Amino acid sequence: MMMNTPVIPLILQLLENEYGHREFIPHRDPLGELVQTILSQNTSDLNSRPAYSALKAAFKSWDNILTADTSRVAEIIRRAD
């Protein structure tokens, strides 16, 4: 690898050559994607997806979650532990 070659574009090109182009298709709004990602960091999708769904069902909006008691939020997402 040449020192003047940007590394990330090179890696992306190598991955695309090997596995093909992958189109990013978001499943939710950007904040929802972030929350789902954070929930999934330390557990499996089997746990994090239901926790995310429970969170959205309980609070209906991000504003409601923002103003909610943190212990209530923790209780709802506990299944993602």
C-alpha positions as CSV (number, residue, x, y, z in Angstrom):
1,M,0.0,0.0,0.0
2,M,1.4,3.4,-0.9
3,M,1.8,6.0,1.8
4,N,0.0,8.7,-0.2
5,T,-3.1,6.5,-0.9
6,P,-6.1,7.3,1.4
7,V,-6.6,4.2,3.4
8,I,-10.4,4.2,3.9
9,P,-11.4,4.6,0.2
10,L,-8.9,1.8,-0.6
11,I,-10.4,-0.5,2.0
12,L,-14.0,0.3,0.8
13,Q,-13.0,-0.5,-2.7
14,L,-11.4,-3.8,-1.8
15,L,-14.5,-4.8,0.2
16,E,-16.8,-3.8,-2.7
17,N,-14.6,-5.8,-5.1
18,E,-14.8,-8.8,-2.9
19,Y,-18.5,-8.6,-1.7
20,G,-20.2,-6.3,-4.2
21,H,-21.8,-3.0,-3.7
22,R,-24.0,-2.7,-0.6
23,E,-26.7,-0.1,-0.6
24,F,-27.4,1.6,2.7
25,I,-31.2,1.5,3.4
26,P,-32.1,3.1,6.7
27,H,-34.8,1.4,8.7
28,R,-35.8,4.3,10.9
29,D,-35.1,8.0,11.4
30,P,-31.4,8.9,12.2
31,L,-32.0,9.2,15.9
32,G,-33.8,5.8,15.8
33,E,-30.8,4.3,14.0
34,L,-28.5,5.6,16.7
35,V,-30.6,4.4,19.6
36,Q,-31.0,0.9,18.0
37,T,-27.2,0.8,17.4
38,I,-26.5,1.7,21.0
39,L,-29.0,-0.9,22.3
40,S,-27.4,-3.5,20.1
41,Q,-23.8,-2.9,21.2
42,N,-23.8,-5.3,24.2
43,T,-26.5,-7.8,23.3
44,S,-28.0,-9.7,20.4
45,D,-30.6,-8.5,17.9
46,L,-32.9,-11.0,19.6
47,N,-32.8,-8.7,22.7
48,S,-32.1,-5.2,21.3
49,R,-34.9,-5.1,18.7
50,P,-37.7,-5.9,21.2
51,A,-36.2,-3.4,23.6
52,Y,-36.2,-0.7,20.9
53,S,-39.8,-1.5,20.0
54,A,-40.9,-1.4,23.7
55,L,-39.2,2.0,24.0
56,K,-41.0,3.4,21.0
57,A,-44.3,1.9,22.1
58,A,-44.1,3.3,25.6
59,F,-43.1,6.8,24.8
60,K,-44.4,7.4,21.2
61,S,-41.8,10.2,20.5
62,W,-38.2,11.1,21.2
63,D,-39.4,14.2,23.0
64,N,-41.3,12.0,25.5
65,I,-38.3,9.9,26.1
66,L,-36.1,13.0,26.6
67,T,-38.4,14.2,29.4
68,A,-39.0,10.8,30.9
69,D,-37.6,9.6,34.2
70,T,-34.4,7.7,33.4
71,S,-35.4,4.8,35.7
72,R,-38.5,4.3,33.6
73,V,-36.5,4.3,30.4
74,A,-34.0,1.8,31.9
75,E,-36.9,-0.4,33.0
76,I,-38.3,-0.6,29.5
77,I,-35.0,-1.3,27.8
78,R,-33.7,-3.7,30.5
79,R,-34.3,-6.6,28.1
80,A,-31.3,-5.3,26.1
81,D,-28.8,-6.0,28.9
